[in-house]
């Protein structure tokens, strides 16, 4: 990933995509993914990161005494 691309992702606030883009680019080259398939995977990565961060923020804001897993 180039420095220009990284700067663009930061300006667009796509940090989740920035974290996984190198892996996805290698995967796309190795598996000969179409542009649409690559974009779908990259966007899913961003959504996954945002969802996990939202859960972490809400858990922290709730000030639970202790955390329990389900």
Buried (B, 14 or more C-beta within 10 A) or exposed (E): EEEEEEEEBEEEEBEBBBEBBEEBBEBBEEEEBEEEEBEEBBEBBBEEBBEEEEEEEEEEEEEEEEEEEE
